[in-house]
Amino acid sequence: MNFEHIKNDMKQLVREPMMLLLFCLPMFMFIVYKAIIVFLIPYLNKHLSFNLADYYLYILSFALIMTPAMLGIVIGFMMIDERDGKIAELMTVTPLGRSGYLYNRLSFAFIATVVYTFMGYFTVNIYKLPLLVVFLLSILLGILSIILGMIIFTVATDKVKGLTYAKGINFMLLFCLSDLLNERWLTNFSMFFPTYWITEIIQNPKSIVVFSSAVLVHAIWLIIILFRDYHRSTI
């Protein structure tokens, strides 16, 4: 992805206030999380009988996962706009081709998510992780933004339906908190979703098994959605 594509994507965002808001929302959410950590959590720790420090990893996990959730919607809507305007169709007959178009479009969400992940981790600053683990998390979260964006683009025929689907799709974000309910069946079910493994990596940053499982689950979701989009584009 070159800087010209980034520049064009940013211009498209500026023309769409709702998408620009969603793109910038993670920055404001990180600030809100930081304010909660600085002002609210000390108050709760003082007046409640249990220590909220045990839940810091879940707070960090949910804060980071909100970024691909927002950017996934943005990239999905951008591709829906380009499909409606026949821009995506025109791109497929250029030397860039459909695969090149998807690469440029999806890499925008991926790169933005990676940047936001580091920004969110250092802004929230509630749970310490090795920088290598933060980098690996940023890669997985970037892949998650691609998955969510492609799901919206593939299943929605317009942005109105896309917003409806986005609300349902983002329900999977809650799987990052499934361990809090201490229900074995729910934990087992959550293992099939990428968001669950983000929390697991934060909780077990040195576990090769956990990281390998996270990569596998993300890869399966990505392959399935890309294959489904390819099959849909050829029928």
Secondary structure, 3 states (H helix, E strand, C coil): CCHHHHHHHHHHHHHCHHHHHHHHHHHHHHHHHHHHHHHHHHHHHHHCCCCHHHHHHHHHHHHHHHHHHHHHHHHHHHHHHHHHCCHHHHHHCCCCHHHHHHHHHHHHHHHHHHHHHHHHHHHHCCCCCCHHHHHHHHHHHHHHHHHHHHHHHHHCCCHHHHHHHHHHHHHHHHHHHHHHHCCHHHHHHHCCCHHHHHHHHHHCCCCHHHHHHHHHHHHHHHHHHHHHHHHHHCC
